[in-house]
Amino acid sequence: MHRIRTIVTATVAAAVCLGTAAQVLAYEGGEVKGGGTIAGTITFSGTAPARKELPVTKDKEVCGKKQHLSYDLIVGPNKGIENAVVSLIDVKKGKKWTITKATIDQNGCVYEPHVVIMQAGGELDILNSDGILHNIHTYSKLNPSINKAQPKFKKVLTEKFAKSEIVKVTCDAHSWMLGWVVVSDHPYVAVTNDKGEFTLSDVPPGHYKLEVWQETLGKKVQDVVVRANHETKIHVELTK
């Protein structure tokens, strides 16, 4: 009986310790004094491949209204890479989230935006602006996968993602549709625009590791130093 009590007590203590550790490791959002800015450009090194036309094989009256080109690597005239994800690694403290709920739309049988950022533990509204049947299918390691039909009368599906990771999104009804949901436990994450530009603002002064992810080109990490009330310029090149 004494041994059983000892085991139970140890188990409870371990659970408490794990809970405390999780609280310690969680991101803490608050006021940032003297924050700096990281701004820069992500570019492609070499000759960028041309985007391929994607054949529309279904619901052509809706999906075929415009040309569909591949989304997995978009390089602008000045070699800026669009839709690359730039984030700081292992940030424990900084500014508060301003995004309370993220949105991704199925519009013209395309996911808009192609890459959406959301807070871990937050909600994602999945819109159906097409008025046809779509099917949301996500691929992830840390969050449960979603595989749900979204008929034309279901204008909004709301889903939650608890853990930080990059989630692939497809549509089983339209094979060319592809998007990404970037689930982050901190707000220091951005998606590059059509010129390959990004900005991370209100970053507490300090030394960080900056990670760049692109769905075709993979990841690249580099060190960055942020000084109070100062803008740090970054230029990262990616290649196949």
N, C-alpha and C positions, 0 to 999 in steps of 0.2 A: 504494500500500500504506500509505503514511504517512497519507494522507487517510482511509482506511478505519479505521485505528487511532484517529485523532482523533475520528471520528464515534462509534465504539463507546465510547471513553472518555467523551465528552460525554453519550452516552445513559445510561451507567451512573451518571455523576455526577448527572444530572437525576433518575434514579430514586431514588437515595439521598436527594437533597434533598427529593423529594416524600414519601418515607417518613418523613423526619425532621419535615417540616412536619405530616404527619398525626399523628405522635406528639405534637407540641407542641399541636396543636389539640384532641386528645382530652381528654375529661373525666377529671379526677383526683379519685378518691374517697379520703378519709382521715378523720382525726379533726378535728372542728370545735370550737374553743374559743370560748366566749362567743357562741355562735350565737343568733340571734333567731328569731322566729316571725312569719309572715304569716298572718293569719286574717281571714276576711270572708265576705261574702254576695254572690251574683250574683242580681239580680232582674230581672223583666220590667217595662218601662215601658209603661204603657197597659193596654188591656183584652186579657187573654190569650185566644187562640182556644181553643175547646173541642176536646178530643181526639176524633178520629173513630174509629168502630168499623171494624175491618178484617175483611173477609169471609174465612171459612175455606173454602177451595175444595178441599181435599185432606186425606186422612187424618183425617177428622172425629172418628173414634173416639178419637184421641190429641190432635189439635190443637184440637178443639172442646170440650174439657172446661171451658174458661173463656173469658170474653170477651176479645177482643184489641182493644186501643185503640192508636192511633198513638203511636209512641215519639219522633218527631222533635222534639217540643217539649212538655215536661211542666212546667207551672207550678203551684206549690202555692197554698194559700189565702192566704198572705202574699206572693204573687208571687215566691217563691224558685224559681229555675230548676234543675231536676234534670238531672244528667248533662252539665253544662257542664265543660269541661276548662280548668283554671287551671295555668299553668306560667310559670317564669322563662325568659327568652330569653338564649341565649349564655352560660350558666354554665359556667365552665371548671374550677372547683375547689369542693369541698364534701364533704358526707357520702357515705358508701358506700351502695350499693344494699342493701336488705334483701330485695328480691324476687329469688329465684333462678329461679323459673319461674312464669309466669302461666297462668291457666286461664279458659276461656270454655265455658259449657255450653249445649247445645241441650236445653231442658227445657220441655215443653208447646208445642213449636214456637216458642219464644222464645229469643233469645240472652240468657243471664244470666252476668255483668252486661251491660247494654246497651253500656257503655263499659268496656273493660279496659285497664289500663296495664301495659306490659312494658318491659324493658331492651333497648336496641338490641344485637343480637348474641345475645340470649337466646332461650329456647324458650317456645312457647305450646302448652299442651295444649288441644285441642279435644275436648270430651266429647260423647257422644251418649247422653243419658239417656232418650230417647224410645223406643228399640227399633224405629225405622222408618228408612227410607232418607232421609238428608239429603245435601246437596251443598254443600260449602264453596266459595264463590266470592269472592275478594278483589279489590279495585280499588285500585291504588296507582301511584305514579310512580317511587319510588326503589327499592322492593323488587319482586322478581319476583311476578307474580300467581299465586294458587293457584286451581285449579279441580279439586276432587277429590270423588268420591263417597265417602260414609261410610255403608256399609250398617249394619243393626242389630247385626251381630256385631262390628263395628269400634267398640269402646267409646271408644277414644282415638286421635286423630291428633295427632302432635307436629310443629310447624312452627317454622322459625326466620325472624326478621326482622332483617336486619343494619343497616339504616339508619333514622335517626330520621324519622318521618312519621306522619300519621294515616291509617289504612287502613280503608276501608269493607268490611264483610263482609255478604254476602247468602247465601241458600240458593236454588239454582235449582229445587229441588223444591217449595218453599213461598214464594211470591212476597212475602208480607207480612213475612217474617223480615228483620231489619236489625240490625246491630251495628257497633261500631267498636273497632279496636285502636290504642291510642296507643303508638307505639314512640318511646322517648325515650333520649337518650344520658346524661341525668342524672336523679336521683331527685326533683327539685323540680317535681313535677307531681301534680295531684290532680283528682279528679272530685267535683263537688258532690253533696250528698245531697238528700233529698226536700224540704229546707228551703232549698236553694240555698247551703248552707254548705260551706266548705273550710278546710283548714289546711295550711300548708307549714312544717315545723319544721326546726330546726338549720340555719338559713340563715346563712352567714358574713356579718358586718356589711359593709354597702356599699350602693351605688346599683344598682338593677336596673330592668329593664323587665318588667312583668307582662303576660302575654298571656292573654286569655279567648277560648275558642273554643266555639261551639255550632253544631251541624250545620245548623240552619235560619237562625240569626241572624248567623252569620259570626264575625269576629274583632274584638277591641277590645284596644288596648295602652295601658298607662299606666305612669308612673314610680312607683317605690316605694323608700323608704329603710329599710333594716334596721339597727337599732342593737343592740349587744351585749346579750344577756340581756333583750331587750325584745320585747313583742308589738306588731306594727303591724297596725292594723285597716284593712281595705279594703272598700269597697262599690262595686260596679260595676253599672250598669244597661245592659241590652240591649233593643233593640226592633227591629221589622221596618222 
